[in-house]
Amino acid sequence: MEDCAPHLLRFETAPLELEAAFDGGRITSDGGLLWLAQIDGELGLCEAIASYVPEWRSQRSVRRSLATLVRQRVYQIACGYEDQNDADTLRTDPLLKLVLGRLPERETDLASQPTLSRLENAPGVKDCLRIAEALGELYVRERSKDGVPSRILLDFDATDPPTESRKALTTTATIKSASSTLCWSLTGTPVS
């Protein structure tokens, strides 16, 4: 069988450069964090979200930026840890700490579950709308690099999972383009 895996990959992460080897040794199942953090850095996805999250903390108690908290939560969800309780274990994860700009062994741990819970509850309905608009604008900006699309297909899931908060049912999102404005609710119901 031909060996098709690269022998070594280098990632320019701060504060340490990281090398990924494919010859065994200590293995992590969350290696996709490296690519996720790199793409997020290029797109500014988490920065866009964080710019619309209202600051709820008193300035003297702030230890992590809103962008870092958003990145931690988004990266955890992307790796399959959607339960906030996972944050209490993952806050010491060396790779997650590294992609969030902390030295794994020397710097303080990442945010705990209560902090991430407060982060998720901080935005109101108007903030959620602004976040949705920012994500739509980000999509259009990136998509238009190859030319303006003639159409955008929005494929909504028809299932209606129960939620504990009505916020998810009332938030709307807007994509503004040169020719028209497209609105929809997050439940898939058209907005007039």
C-alpha positions as CSV (number, residue, x, y, z in Angstrom):
1,M,0.0,0.0,0.0
2,E,1.3,3.4,-0.9
3,D,2.0,5.9,1.9
4,C,-0.1,8.9,0.9
5,A,-0.1,10.8,4.2
6,P,2.3,13.8,4.5
7,H,5.1,13.2,7.0
8,L,4.9,16.5,8.7
9,L,2.5,19.6,8.6
10,R,3.4,22.9,10.2
11,F,0.9,25.4,11.6
12,E,1.8,28.9,12.5
13,T,-0.1,29.2,15.7
14,A,0.5,31.8,18.4
15,P,2.2,31.7,20.8
16,L,3.8,28.4,19.7
17,E,4.4,26.9,16.3
18,L,2.8,23.5,16.0
19,E,3.8,20.5,14.0
20,A,1.5,17.6,13.2
21,A,3.1,14.3,12.5
22,F,1.3,11.1,11.3
23,D,3.6,8.5,12.9
24,G,1.7,7.8,16.1
25,G,2.6,9.0,19.5
26,R,0.2,11.2,21.5
27,I,-3.0,11.5,19.5
28,T,-5.9,13.8,19.8
29,S,-9.4,13.4,18.2
30,D,-9.8,17.1,17.9
31,G,-7.0,17.8,15.4
32,G,-9.5,19.5,13.1
33,L,-9.3,22.5,15.5
34,L,-6.1,23.5,13.8
35,W,-7.8,24.0,10.4
36,L,-10.9,25.5,12.0
37,A,-8.9,28.1,13.8
38,Q,-7.0,28.9,10.6
39,I,-10.1,29.3,8.6
40,D,-11.8,31.3,11.4
41,G,-8.8,33.6,11.4
42,E,-9.0,34.1,7.6
43,L,-12.8,34.7,7.6
44,G,-13.2,36.6,10.9
45,L,-16.3,34.5,11.7
46,C,-16.0,34.6,15.5
47,E,-14.9,38.2,15.5
48,A,-18.1,39.1,13.5
49,I,-20.2,37.3,16.1
50,A,-18.4,38.7,19.1
51,S,-18.8,42.3,17.8
52,Y,-22.5,42.0,18.4
53,V,-22.4,40.3,21.8
54,P,-23.1,42.8,24.5
55,E,-20.6,43.0,27.3
56,W,-22.2,41.9,30.6
57,R,-19.1,41.6,32.7
58,S,-17.6,44.4,34.9
59,Q,-14.3,45.5,33.4
60,R,-12.3,44.6,36.5
61,S,-13.4,40.9,36.3
62,V,-12.7,40.5,32.5
63,R,-10.0,37.8,31.9
64,R,-10.8,36.8,28.4
65,S,-12.1,38.9,25.4
66,L,-15.5,38.3,24.1
67,A,-13.9,37.1,20.8
68,T,-12.0,34.4,22.8
69,L,-15.2,33.3,24.6
70,V,-17.1,33.1,21.3
71,R,-14.2,31.1,19.7
72,Q,-14.1,28.7,22.6
73,R,-17.8,28.0,22.4
74,V,-17.9,27.8,18.5
75,Y,-14.8,25.5,18.4
76,Q,-16.2,23.2,21.1
77,I,-19.5,22.9,19.3
78,A,-17.7,22.3,16.0
79,C,-15.8,19.4,17.6
80,G,-19.0,17.8,18.8
81,Y,-19.1,19.2,22.4
82,E,-22.3,21.1,22.2
83,D,-23.2,20.6,25.9
84,Q,-21.8,23.5,27.9
85,N,-20.9,21.2,30.7
86,D,-18.1,19.9,28.4
87,A,-16.3,23.3,28.9
88,D,-15.3,22.3,32.4
89,T,-13.2,19.5,31.1
90,L,-12.2,21.1,27.8
91,R,-11.0,24.3,29.5
92,T,-7.7,22.5,30.2
93,D,-7.4,20.8,26.8
94,P,-3.9,21.7,25.4
95,L,-4.9,22.0,21.7
96,L,-8.0,24.1,22.4
97,K,-5.9,26.4,24.6
98,L,-3.2,26.6,21.9
99,V,-5.6,27.6,19.1
100,L,-7.1,30.2,21.5
101,G,-3.7,31.7,22.0
102,R,-2.7,30.3,25.4
103,L,0.3,28.3,26.3
104,P,-1.1,24.9,27.3
105,E,1.0,24.2,30.4
106,R,1.7,27.7,31.6
107,E,-1.2,30.0,31.0
108,T,-4.6,30.0,32.8
109,D,-7.4,27.7,31.7
110,L,-10.1,28.7,29.4
111,A,-13.6,29.7,30.4
112,S,-15.8,27.5,32.5
113,Q,-19.4,26.4,31.9
114,P,-21.0,29.2,33.8
115,T,-19.1,31.9,31.9
116,L,-20.1,30.3,28.5
117,S,-23.7,30.1,29.7
118,R,-23.7,33.8,30.5
119,L,-22.1,34.4,27.1
120,E,-24.9,32.6,25.3
121,N,-27.6,34.4,27.3
122,A,-26.1,37.9,26.9
123,P,-27.5,38.7,23.4
124,G,-31.1,39.9,23.1
125,V,-33.3,39.5,20.1
126,K,-31.9,42.6,18.3
127,D,-28.3,41.4,19.0
128,C,-29.2,38.0,17.5
129,L,-30.6,39.7,14.4
130,R,-27.4,41.8,14.0
131,I,-25.3,38.6,14.4
132,A,-27.5,36.9,11.7
133,E,-27.0,39.9,9.4
134,A,-23.3,39.9,10.0
135,L,-23.1,36.2,9.1
136,G,-25.1,36.8,6.0
137,E,-22.8,39.6,5.0
138,L,-19.8,37.4,5.6
139,Y,-21.3,34.7,3.4
140,V,-22.1,37.1,0.6
141,R,-18.6,38.7,0.9
142,E,-16.8,35.4,0.7
143,R,-19.2,34.0,-2.0
144,S,-18.9,37.1,-4.2
145,K,-15.1,36.6,-4.5
146,D,-15.9,34.2,-7.3
147,G,-18.5,36.6,-8.7
148,V,-21.9,37.5,-7.6
149,P,-24.1,34.4,-7.6
150,S,-27.2,34.4,-9.7
151,R,-29.2,32.8,-6.9
152,I,-28.7,31.6,-3.4
153,L,-30.5,28.4,-2.3
154,L,-31.4,28.2,1.4
155,D,-32.1,24.6,2.4
156,F,-34.1,24.6,5.6
157,D,-34.5,21.6,7.8
158,A,-38.3,21.0,8.2
159,T,-38.0,19.5,11.6
160,D,-39.1,21.7,14.5
161,P,-37.0,20.6,17.6
162,P,-38.4,21.8,20.9
163,T,-36.5,24.6,22.5
164,E,-36.5,26.0,26.0
165,S,-36.3,29.6,24.8
166,R,-38.7,31.4,22.5
167,K,-35.7,33.5,21.4
168,A,-34.7,30.9,18.8
169,L,-38.2,30.9,17.4
170,T,-38.5,34.6,16.9
171,T,-35.0,35.6,15.6
172,T,-34.9,36.6,11.9
173,A,-31.9,36.9,9.6
174,T,-31.4,39.1,6.6
175,I,-29.0,38.8,3.6
176,K,-28.6,42.1,1.7
177,S,-27.3,41.9,-1.8
178,A,-27.1,44.4,-4.6
179,S,-30.3,43.3,-6.2
180,S,-32.6,42.4,-3.3
181,T,-33.1,41.6,0.4
182,L,-33.8,38.1,1.4
183,C,-35.4,37.5,4.9
184,W,-36.3,34.3,6.7
185,S,-36.9,33.2,10.2
186,L,-34.6,30.6,11.8
187,T,-37.6,28.2,11.8
188,G,-37.8,28.4,8.0
189,T,-41.0,30.5,8.0
190,P,-40.8,33.3,5.4
191,V,-40.7,36.8,6.8
192,S,-42.7,39.4,4.9
